[in-house]
Amino acid sequence: MRKSVNVLLCLAAVVAIGWSGREIWQVWDGRRQIDEACAGLVPAGRVLALSPAGGRITHREADEGVIEIDRGLGDGSAQDCEIFSTEAGEKDGEETGGRWFFTGAVGVLPADRPLIADGPLEDLVDSFGGPTHPDQPLGGDIAGWVTESDVVVQLPCAEGRVNGRQVEALWARASLQNPGRRFTVDGQVSAHDRDILAETAVTTANNLADRLGCADRLPAPPENVPVLPEGPVPAARAEGTCAWYGKAGFARREGFPDQVVESRTDDRLWDQRCGLVLSESRASALYLTEGSEHRVSRPERPGRWFVSLHTYAGEEAKTLLLTSTNPREKPEPATPGRAGRSTEDPIWWASSVCDGKPQIHTMTVSLGYHSIMAPRMEQVFRAYVDDVTNRRRCTDLVFPESPTFRAD
């Protein structure tokens, strides 16, 4: 009897050793795959701690989907590494192979591609009437954004160089790739994954800063990154980037947006927005009273009539372009030190200087709605720009002339 027990214990030990050996090899190989794909910039251990990371880890083997600092970053191009997991694939219903679940991305500024301002056909809210989760600042003395599925941070780097090219700043992003219902809670990644993505983005940025010779480093991200709030909310409840709109009482006026999509204010950010949206009832009422006079179509879905207000700072402001809905027309530049209106679309822009950095402030009004409200939008844009420039102690404000606030 004793001999049989000993044999069983020995067999169990052998199985356990074999199982643990396989697990150890999978972890080691997973780290190797992530380091190889992400040039050692992305912390492999944190990626493996994400909920979809399990089973066999692989990476995309192609010209794109692998970070090679010497190959692409020198010309200002962004690069990313794409990581796959068999466990993520199985939970997503795939019978074989792995599923792309994580992306680590890096880039430098100035970038090779300019930033494009919002166009008049944007979706500021869920077009099917579901909740919208506006992006929020990461906080913790870090210039960074948190979205439904990723975290992106930016770090100044005036001393850095890549392939002989001077760098002004760098950025890093950590993302769960299309996480779906299996790995989200109410449309957002879980608190566990959100914290890991923040750590991953910050560590990746600091590792890149070390490679490029930057002097600065980002501090550790805040613990327990908060869940994103739902929007839109009534304008009277605005308390972040749209607080000025609620206080001014614009929403009580006929035809003006009655809802906002906003974030917390954070003057470190290179791009921050206040979205103003007409509820379905407000949009329908305006269409019935003024739609036929201005020959506009009825807004068919939530958020179709809106005003989007942005402030772009620093390097992003230097190369900003105003989008064009006419494919035959090239986007126009919004030049620091000047102001005006797009010749093609209802987009206005002003400029200022804040803390020695150029700022571009834009206002985009949705098509159709602009035909009714363009002349009345000057006061809204002025109030927005005054709020931002006063809060950031900006100077050298240049604002569009009144005749530019027209529908044509």
C-alpha positions, 0 to 999 in steps of 0.5 A, a space after each residue: 500500500 505504501 509503495 503504491 502511494 509513493 508511486 502515485 506521489 512520484 507520478 504526480 510530481 513528474 506531471 506537476 514538474 512537466 506542467 510547470 515547465 511548460 508554463 515557465 517556457 510559455 512565459 519565457 517565450 511570451 516575453 521573448 516574443 514581446 521584446 522582439 516585436 517591440 524592440 524591448 521598449 514595451 514592458 513584457 511582464 505588464 503585457 502578460 498581466 493583461 486579461 486577454 494574455 494567455 496561452 501561446 503569445 506570438 507577434 505579427 511578422 511583417 514590415 508593419 507591426 514590429 517596432 524598429 527604431 532605426 528604420 522608421 522613427 527617424 522620419 517622424 513616422 509612428 511605429 507599433 508592435 502587434 501581439 497575439 494570444 491563443 487564449 484571447 482567440 479561444 475566448 473570442 470563439 476562434 477554434 485555432 490560432 491566436 487573436 491580436 489583442 495588444 498594440 504598443 505604439 511609439 512616435 516622435 514629434 514633429 511627426 511626418 503626418 500633420 494632425 487634422 482638425 475635426 470635420 463637420 461629419 464627425 460622430 461626437 456621440 454614439 450614433 445608435 443612441 448608446 452611451 458615449 465615454 469621452 476620453 479623459 486626462 490620465 492625470 498624475 502630472 502626466 500629459 496623457 489620455 485614457 480612452 475606452 481601450 487605450 492609454 497614450 502619453 506624451 513626453 517633452 524631449 528637446 535634447 533627443 535625437 533619432 538617426 541624426 534628426 532632432 526630436 521635440 517630444 515623443 509619445 507612447 500608446 498601449 492598447 487592447 485591440 478590439 477587446 469586445 465583451 469578453 474583456 470589457 465592462 460596460 464598453 470599457 476595459 476593466 479597472 485591472 487592465 486600465 491600470 496596466 495599460 497606464 503603466 505600460 504606456 508610461 514605461 514605454 515612453 520612458 524607455 524610448 526617452 532613454 534610447 533617444 537621449 531625452 533628459 526628462 522622464 514621466 512619473 509613475 501613473 496614478 493608481 486606480 485610473 478612474 472609469 470614464 464617465 458617460 455622456 452626453 450630459 445636460 449643459 447645466 451639469 457641465 463642469 469640465 472643458 464645457 463648464 463655461 458653456 453651462 455657466 453662460 446659459 447658452 443652452 437656454 437659448 433657442 437653437 443652441 446645443 443643450 448637451 455636452 461631451 466633455 473631459 476634465 480640464 488639464 492644461 498639460 494636454 496637447 489636444 483637448 475638446 469640448 463637444 456641444 450636441 443637440 439632443 434629438 428633441 432640440 434638433 427636431 424642434 429647430 428643424 421644424 421651425 427653421 429647417 425649411 427656410 434654410 433648406 437643410 435635411 432633418 437630422 436622422 440620428 443622435 448627435 448629428 447636429 453639433 459643435 466641436 471645439 478644440 485646443 491644440 498645443 505645442 508641436 500639434 499646433 504647428 502643423 494642424 490642418 483643417 479637414 475638407 469634405 471636398 476630396 478635390 481640395 487639399 486641407 488648409 493649414 491653421 497657421 499660428 499667429 493667424 485666424 480665419 475660416 476654412 474656404 470649404 467647410 464650417 470650420 473656424 480657427 483662432 490662435 494664441 501663445 500659452 506658456 511660450 507655446 503656440 496654440 490653435 483653437 478650432 470650432 467645427 459646426 456640423 453640416 446642415 446645422 451650420 446653415 441655420 446657426 453660423 452667424 450665432 456661433 461667433 459668440 460661442 467660439 469667443 466664449 470658448 477661446 476666452 475660457 481657454 486662454 484665460 485659464 492658460 494665461 495665454 497672450 497674442 490672441 488672434 480671432 476670426 473677423 465677424 464677417 467670416 461667421 457665415 453659412 456659405 
